[in-house]
Amino acid sequence: MSGALPDAVPLPPPPGGALGVFARALGLLNQGVLALSILALLAACGVLSTSVFLRYFLKVPTDWQDEVSVFLLVGATFLSAAHVQARRGHIGIEAVAGLLPPAVNAARQALCDLLSLLFCAFFTWKSWTLWYEAYSEGQTTSSSWAPPLAIPYGLMCAGMTLLTLQLVLQCLLPLFARTGPSAPAMPVHAGAGEQP
């Protein structure tokens, strides 16, 4: 997979100063989290495959594999969301974007980023309150294994926090972007801090 998206809309490159440092740091963090998410998906596949083998061929009951797999998948999904957003890889309707003049399309994109930021900030806040409730009350799942619910809620919190930070960055970058002939445009498929 080349990572290139068709019809990628150019993004401004990270500026210098504190915002540039933040953009590069978040890009590196997103890369690391992506690697962990890939490992979590592979681990979930391994856990489920092992469970099938143990239950159907060796007749060994397992009651932990479903929750482990769900926890791994929740972590992979939420933690990789910021990486996907950095590339604007989330599902969007681009039919309108091709019909709009560039200035109007940039305004549309800024409005979408702002609305997404508001929603994700609210979701992040509620995720943290849910995690705190599960952690402080010692909530567990209802299975016989009964792992703490703070684990998946914590993964959800971390992922939503990263996604919110990515959206903050995307809302700020156009305001502080370098412009002019010496500032090459960064394509959408290149994350913060990556070379296109």
LOSE-300028 format. One record per residue: residue number from 1; x, y, z of N, C-alpha, C in turn. Coordinates in steps of 0.1 Angstrom, whole numbers, plus 5000, padded with zeros to 4 digits. Layout:
# residues N
  num  n_c1  n_c2  n_c3  ca_c1  ca_c2  ca_c3  c_c1  c_c2  c_c3
  NUM     X     Y     Z      X      Y      Z     X     Y     Z
...
This chain:
# residues 196
  num  n_c1  n_c2  n_c3  ca_c1  ca_c2  ca_c3  c_c1  c_c2  c_c3
    1  5008  4988  5000   5000   5000   5000  5009  5012  5000
    2  5007  5021  4991   5016   5033   4989  5012  5044  4999
    3  5001  5044  5004   4997   5055   5014  4991  5067  5007
    4  4992  5067  4994   4987   5079   4987  4972  5078  4985
    5  4966  5089  4988   4951   5090   4986  4948  5097  4973
    6  4938  5093  4965   4935   5100   4953  4929  5113  4956
    7  4932  5123  4948   4926   5136   4949  4929  5142  4963
    8  4942  5140  4968   4946   5146   4981  4946  5161  4980
    9  4939  5167  4991   4939   5181   4992  4952  5186  4999
   10  4959  5195  4994   4972   5199   5000  4969  5206  5014
   11  4977  5202  5024   4976   5209   5037  4989  5217  5038
   12  4988  5228  5046   5000   5236   5048  5010  5228  5056
   13  5023  5231  5054   5033   5224   5062  5033  5229  5076
   14  5038  5221  5085   5039   5226   5099  5047  5238  5100
   15  5042  5248  5108   5050   5260   5109  5062  5258  5119
   16  5070  5268  5120   5081   5267   5130  5075  5270  5144
   17  5084  5271  5153   5079   5275   5167  5072  5264  5174
   18  5065  5267  5184   5058   5258   5193  5048  5249  5186
   19  5041  5255  5176   5031   5247   5169  5038  5237  5160
   20  5049  5240  5154   5056   5231   5146  5062  5219  5154
   21  5067  5222  5166   5072   5212   5175  5060  5203  5179
   22  5049  5209  5182   5037   5201   5186  5033  5192  5174
   23  5033  5197  5162   5028   5190   5150  5038  5178  5148
   24  5051  5180  5149   5060   5169   5147  5059  5159  5158
   25  5058  5164  5171   5057   5154   5182  5044  5146  5181
   26  5033  5152  5177   5021   5145   5176  5022  5135  5164
   27  5028  5139  5153   5031   5129   5142  5039  5117  5146
   28  5049  5119  5154   5057   5108   5159  5049  5099  5169
   29  5042  5106  5177   5033   5098   5187  5023  5090  5179
   30  5017  5096  5169   5007   5089   5161  5013  5077  5154
   31  5026  5078  5149   5033   5067   5143  5035  5056  5153
   32  5039  5059  5165   5041   5049   5175  5029  5042  5179
   33  5018  5049  5180   5005   5044   5184  5000  5035  5173
   34  5002  5039  5160   4998   5031   5149  5005  5017  5149
   35  5018  5017  5153   5025   5004   5154  5019  4996  5165
   36  5016  5002  5176   5009   4994   5187  4995  4989  5183
   37  4988  4997  5175   4975   4993   5170  4976  4981  5161
   38  4986  4981  5152   4988   4970   5143  4991  4957  5151
   39  4999  4959  5162   5002   4947   5170  4990  4942  5178
   40  4982  4952  5182   4969   4948   5189  4960  4940  5180
   41  4959  4945  5167   4950   4937   5158  4956  4923  5155
   42  4969  4922  5154   4975   4909   5152  4973  4900  5164
   43  4974  4906  5176   4972   4899   5189  4958  4894  5190
   44  4948  4902  5186   4934   4899   5186  4932  4887  5177
   45  4938  4887  5165   4936   4876   5156  4942  4863  5162
   46  4954  4864  5168   4960   4853   5175  4952  4847  5186
   47  4946  4856  5194   4938   4852   5206  4926  4844  5201
   48  4919  4850  5191   4907   4843   5186  4910  4830  5179
   49  4921  4830  5171   4925   4817   5165  4928  4807  5175
   50  4936  4811  5185   4939   4801   5196  4927  4796  5203
   51  4918  4805  5205   4905   4801   5212  4898  4791  5204
   52  4897  4793  5191   4890   4783   5183  4897  4770  5183
   53  4910  4770  5182   4917   4757   5183  4915  4750  5196
   54  4916  4758  5207   4915   4752   5220  4901  4746  5223
   55  4891  4754  5219   4877   4749   5221  4872  4738  5212
   56  4876  4738  5199   4870   4729   5190  4879  4716  5188
   57  4891  4718  5189   4900   4706   5187  4905  4700  5200
   58  4908  4708  5210   4913   4702   5223  4902  4701  5233
   59  4890  4707  5230   4879   4707   5240  4882  4714  5253
   60  4890  4724  5253   4894   4732   5264  4885  4745  5265
   61  4878  4746  5275   4869   4758   5275  4877  4771  5278
   62  4873  4782  5271   4880   4795   5273  4869  4805  5276
   63  4871  4814  5285   4861   4824   5288  4867  4838  5288
   64  4880  4839  5285   4887   4851   5285  4889  4857  5271
   65  4889  4849  5261   4893   4854   5248  4885  4865  5242
   66  4871  4864  5244   4863   4874   5238  4866  4888  5244
   67  4868  4889  5257   4870   4902   5263  4884  4907  5259
   68  4894  4898  5259   4907   4902   5255  4907  4908  5241
   69  4900  4901  5232   4899   4905   5218  4892  4918  5217
   70  4881  4920  5224   4874   4933   5224  4883  4944  5229
   71  4890  4942  5240   4899   4952   5246  4909  4956  5235
   72  4915  4946  5229   4925   4949   5219  4920  4956  5207
   73  4908  4953  5203   4901   4959   5191  4897  4974  5195
   74  4892  4975  5207   4888   4989   5212  4901  4998  5212
   75  4912  4992  5217   4924   5000   5218  4929  5003  5204
   76  4929  4994  5195   4934   4996   5181  4926  5006  5174
   77  4912  5005  5176   4903   5014   5169  4905  5029  5174
   78  4904  5031  5187   4905   5044   5192  4918  5050  5191
   79  4929  5042  5194   4942   5048   5194  4947  5052  5180
   80  4942  5045  5170   4947   5048   5156  4939  5059  5149
   81  4928  5064  5156   4919   5074   5150  4927  5087  5147
   82  4936  5091  5155   4943   5103   5153  4952  5102  5141
   83  4959  5090  5139   4967   5088   5128  4959  5088  5115
   84  4947  5083  5115   4939   5083   5103  4934  5097  5100
   85  4931  5105  5111   4926   5118   5109  4938  5127  5104
   86  4950  5125  5108   4961   5132   5103  4962  5131  5087
   87  4958  5120  5082   4958   5118   5067  4944  5121  5061
   88  4935  5126  5069   4921   5129   5065  4916  5116  5058
   89  4918  5105  5065   4914   5092   5059  4900  5087  5064
   90  4894  5095  5073   4881   5091   5078  4871  5093  5066
   91  4860  5086  5067   4850   5087   5057  4845  5101  5055
   92  4844  5106  5043   4839   5119   5041  4833  5120  5027
   93  4824  5129  5025   4818   5131   5012  4826  5141  5004
   94  4832  5137  4994   4841   5146   4986  4834  5150  4973
   95  4822  5147  4971   4815   5151   4958  4814  5166  4958
   96  4811  5172  4969   4809   5186   4970  4823  5193  4968
   97  4833  5188  4974   4846   5194   4974  4851  5197  4960
   98  4849  5188  4951   4853   5190   4937  4846  5201  4930
   99  4834  5204  4934   4826   5214   4927  4828  5228  4933
  100  4834  5229  4945   4835   5242   4951  4848  5249  4947
  101  4848  5262  4946   4861   5269   4944  4870  5267  4956
  102  4883  5267  4954   4893   5264   4965  4891  5272  4978
  103  4887  5285  4977   4885   5293   4989  4873  5288  4997
  104  4863  5285  4990   4850   5280   4996  4852  5266  5002
  105  4860  5258  4994   4863   5244   4999  4871  5245  5012
  106  4881  5254  5012   4889   5256   5024  4881  5260  5036
  107  4871  5269  5034   4862   5273   5045  4853  5261  5049
  108  4849  5253  5040   4841   5241   5043  4849  5232  5051
  109  4861  5230  5047   4870   5220   5055  4873  5226  5069
  110  4875  5239  5070   4877   5245   5083  4865  5243  5092
  111  4853  5245  5086   4841   5243   5094  4839  5229  5099
  112  4842  5220  5089   4841   5205   5093  4851  5202  5104
  113  4863  5207  5103   4873   5204   5113  4869  5210  5127
  114  4863  5222  5127   4859   5228   5139  4847  5220  5145
  115  4837  5216  5137   4826   5208   5142  4831  5195  5148
  116  4840  5189  5140   4846   5176   5145  4853  5178  5158
  117  4861  5189  5159   4868   5191   5171  4858  5193  5183
  118  4847  5200  5181   4838   5202   5192  4832  5189  5196
  119  4828  5181  5187   4822   5167   5190  4832  5159  5197
  120  4844  5158  5192   4855   5149   5198  4859  5154  5211
  121  4859  5167  5213   4863   5173   5227  4852  5168  5237
  122  4839  5169  5233   4829   5165   5242  4830  5150  5245
  123  4832  5142  5234   4833   5127   5236  4845  5124  5244
  124  4856  5131  5243   4868   5129   5251  4865  5132  5266
  125  4858  5143  5268   4855   5146   5282  4846  5135  5288
  126  4836  5131  5281   4827   5120   5286  4834  5107  5288
  127  4844  5104  5279   4852   5092   5280  4860  5092  5293
  128  4866  5104  5296   4873   5105   5309  4865  5103  5321
  129  4853  5109  5321   4844   5107   5332  4839  5093  5333
  130  4837  5086  5322   4833   5072   5323  4845  5064  5328
  131  4857  5067  5324   4869   5059   5329  4870  5062  5344
  132  4869  5074  5348   4871   5077   5363  4860  5069  5371
  133  4848  5069  5366   4837   5062   5373  4841  5047  5374
  134  4845  5041  5363   4848   5027   5363  4860  5024  5372
  135  4870  5033  5372   4882   5031   5380  4879  5033  5395
  136  4873  5044  5398   4870   5047   5412  4861  5037  5419
  137  4851  5031  5411   4842   5022   5417  4846  5007  5415
  138  4858  5005  5408   4863   4992   5406  4853  4983  5397
  139  4847  4989  5388   4838   4982   5379  4845  4972  5371
  140  4839  4960  5369   4845   4949   5361  4834  4944  5351
  141  4839  4936  5342   4829   4930   5332  4821  4920  5340
  142  4810  4915  5334   4802   4905   5341  4806  4891  5338
  143  4817  4888  5332   4821   4875   5329  4828  4869  5342
  144  4831  4856  5341   4838   4849   5352  4852  4854  5354
  145  4858  4859  5343   4872   4864   5343  4872  4878  5350
  146  4862  4886  5347   4859   4899   5353  4871  4909  5353
  147  4877  4912  5341   4887   4922   5341  4881  4936  5343
  148  4889  4946  5348   4884   4959   5351  4880  4966  5338
  149  4868  4973  5339   4864   4981   5328  4872  4994  5325
  150  4881  4997  5335   4889   5009   5333  4899  5006  5322
  151  4902  4994  5318   4911   4991   5307  4906  4996  5294
  152  4894  4991  5289   4889   4996   5276  4885  5010  5277
  153  4880  5015  5288   4877   5029   5289  4889  5038  5289
  154  4900  5033  5294   4913   5041   5294  4918  5041  5280
  155  4917  5030  5272   4921   5030   5258  4913  5040  5250
  156  4900  5040  5253   4891   5049   5246  4895  5064  5249
  157  4898  5066  5262   4902   5080   5266  4914  5084  5259
  158  4924  5076  5259   4937   5079   5253  4935  5082  5238
  159  4927  5073  5231   4925   5075   5217  4917  5088  5213
  160  4907  5090  5221   4899   5102   5219  4907  5115  5222
  161  4916  5114  5232   4924   5126   5235  4934  5129  5224
  162  4940  5118  5218   4949   5120   5207  4941  5125  5194
  163  4929  5120  5192   4921   5125   5181  4918  5140  5183
  164  4914  5144  5195   4911   5158   5198  4923  5167  5196
  165  4935  5162  5200   4947   5170   5198  4950  5171  5183
  166  4948  5160  5176   4950   5161   5161  4941  5171  5155
  167  4928  5172  5159   4919   5181   5154  4922  5195  5158
  168  4927  5197  5170   4932   5211   5174  4943  5215  5165
  169  4952  5206  5162   4963   5209   5153  4958  5213  5139
  170  4949  5205  5134   4943   5208   5121  4936  5221  5120
  171  4930  5225  5131   4923   5238   5131  4933  5249  5132
  172  4944  5247  5139   4954   5258   5140  4964  5259  5129
  173  4967  5248  5122   4977   5248   5111  4974  5259  5100
  174  4962  5259  5095   4959   5269   5085  4961  5284  5090
  175  4959  5286  5102   4960   5300   5108  4975  5304  5109
  176  4984  5294  5111   4998   5298   5113  5007  5292  5102
  177  5001  5288  5091   5009   5281   5081  5018  5291  5074
  178  5030  5285  5070   5039   5293   5062  5033  5294  5048
  179  5034  5305  5042   5029   5306   5028  5041  5312  5020
  180  5039  5311  5007   5049   5316   4998  5056  5305  4990
  181  5065  5309  4981   5072   5299   4972  5081  5290  4980
  182  5086  5294  4991   5096   5285   4998  5089  5275  5007
  183  5075  5275  5008   5068   5266   5016  5060  5256  5008
  184  5066  5244  5006   5059   5234   4998  5046  5229  5005
  185  5036  5226  4997   5024   5221   5003  5026  5206  5007
  186  5020  5203  5019   5021   5189   5024  5008  5182  5019
  187  5009  5171  5012   4997   5163   5008  4990  5157  5020
  188  4978  5154  5019   4970   5149   5030  4975  5136  5035
  189  4980  5128  5026   4985   5114   5031  4997  5115  5039
  190  5004  5126  5040   5016   5127   5048  5012  5133  5061
  191  5016  5126  5072   5012   5130   5085  5021  5142  5090
  192  5018  5147  5101   5025   5158   5107  5040  5153  5110
  193  5049  5160  5104   5063   5157   5106  5069  5147  5096
  194  5060  5142  5087   5065   5132   5077  5068  5140  5064
  195  5077  5134  5056   5080   5140   5043  5070  5134  5033
  196  5065  5142  5024   5055   5136   5014  5062  5126  5005
